[in-house]
Amino acid sequence: MLQRLIYLSAKTDKFQNNELILKQSKNYNASKEISGILLEYENNFIQYLEGDPIEVFTLYKRIEKDERHTDIWLVDYSAINERAFQDWGMGFKSLNQVQVEEWGLGELDGFSSSESLIKHPEILELIRMIEFSGIKS
């Protein structure tokens, strides 16, 4: 059985750079057979993780304690039959306003709040279509 986990968060002032967090993510996730993608938009993250349920949940608990994240909100935690990102370790994409508009996400200011999916249910659809969009790290 596999588990999917999607969370939203905001960066804190302890966040230094994308390369460091991506390198750490790739190393840890590879050792735990976790795959997925980290999306960045302005000062926020959307992350999709998939893998063994215990490993994915353990990683999420680590992220909750990570001082580089704040306003962490669990969007989705559900069983899946197969990986969406089977051929990837951990992808990364920094989204710009043009991409956000092209994908129909509108203005995502404050998307790490618990109201974000009510205002922007497209976030889940964005995650679901990532594997078909050619975004890779």
C-alpha positions in Angstrom: 0.0 0.0 0.0 1.1 3.5 -0.8 0.2 6.8 0.8 -0.1 10.3 -0.7 0.4 13.4 1.4 0.0 17.0 0.3 0.7 20.0 2.5 0.9 23.7 2.2 3.3 25.9 4.2 4.9 29.3 4.3 8.6 30.0 4.5 10.1 31.5 7.6 13.1 33.8 7.8 15.2 30.7 8.6 14.7 29.5 5.0 18.0 30.1 3.2 17.8 28.7 -0.3 16.0 26.2 -2.5 19.1 24.2 -3.4 19.8 23.3 0.3 16.2 22.2 1.0 16.0 20.3 -2.3 19.3 18.5 -1.7 18.3 17.5 1.8 14.9 16.4 0.5 16.3 14.3 -2.3 18.8 12.6 0.0 16.3 11.8 2.8 13.5 10.8 0.4 15.7 8.5 -1.7 16.8 6.6 1.5 13.1 6.2 2.4 11.8 5.5 -1.1 9.6 8.7 -1.0 8.9 10.5 -4.2 7.0 13.6 -5.1 7.4 17.3 -5.9 8.0 20.5 -4.1 6.4 23.6 -5.6 7.3 27.1 -4.6 5.2 30.2 -5.2 6.5 33.5 -3.7 7.0 32.7 0.0 4.9 29.5 0.1 5.3 25.8 -0.6 3.0 23.1 -1.9 4.5 19.6 -1.5 3.3 16.3 -2.7 4.8 13.2 -1.1 4.1 9.6 -1.9 5.5 6.3 -0.5 5.2 3.9 2.4 2.5 5.3 4.8 4.8 5.2 7.8 7.7 6.8 6.0 5.5 9.5 4.5 3.8 10.4 7.8 7.2 10.4 9.7 8.6 12.8 7.1 5.5 15.1 7.5 6.1 15.1 11.3 9.7 16.2 10.7 8.5 18.9 8.4 6.1 20.2 11.0 9.0 20.6 13.4 11.3 22.3 10.7 11.8 25.9 11.6 12.0 26.8 7.9 8.2 26.2 7.6 5.2 27.9 9.3 1.5 27.8 8.8 1.7 24.1 7.8 -1.6 22.7 6.6 -2.3 19.1 5.7 -4.4 19.2 2.5 -4.6 15.5 1.7 -3.5 12.2 3.2 -4.9 9.2 1.4 -4.1 5.8 0.1 -3.1 5.4 -3.5 -2.6 2.4 -5.8 0.4 3.6 -7.7 2.9 6.5 -7.6 2.2 9.6 -9.7 6.0 10.3 -9.7 7.4 6.8 -10.0 10.3 7.9 -12.1 11.3 10.8 -9.9 13.0 11.2 -6.6 11.9 14.7 -5.6 11.0 17.2 -8.3 11.1 21.0 -7.7 9.5 23.9 -9.5 9.4 27.5 -8.6 6.1 28.8 -10.0 5.8 32.3 -11.4 2.7 34.5 -11.8 2.3 33.6 -15.5 2.3 29.8 -14.7 -0.1 30.3 -11.8 -2.4 32.2 -14.2 -2.0 29.7 -17.0 -2.9 26.9 -14.7 -6.0 28.8 -13.6 -4.9 29.2 -10.0 -5.6 32.9 -9.9 -4.0 34.9 -7.1 -2.6 32.6 -4.5 -1.6 35.1 -1.9 -1.8 33.4 1.5 -2.5 29.9 0.0 -1.0 28.3 3.0 -4.0 29.1 5.1 -6.7 26.5 5.9 -9.1 28.4 3.6 -7.0 27.9 0.6 -8.7 24.8 -0.8 -12.1 26.4 -0.3 -10.9 29.4 -2.3 -8.6 27.4 -4.6 -9.7 23.8 -5.1 -7.5 24.0 -8.2 -4.5 23.3 -6.0 -5.4 19.6 -5.8 -6.0 19.5 -9.6 -2.6 21.2 -10.1 -0.9 18.4 -8.1 -2.8 15.8 -10.0 -1.7 17.1 -13.4 2.0 17.8 -12.6 3.2 14.5 -13.9 1.8 15.3 -17.4 3.2 18.9 -17.5 6.9 18.0 -18.0 8.0 19.6 -14.7 11.1 17.9 -13.5 14.0 18.8 -11.3 
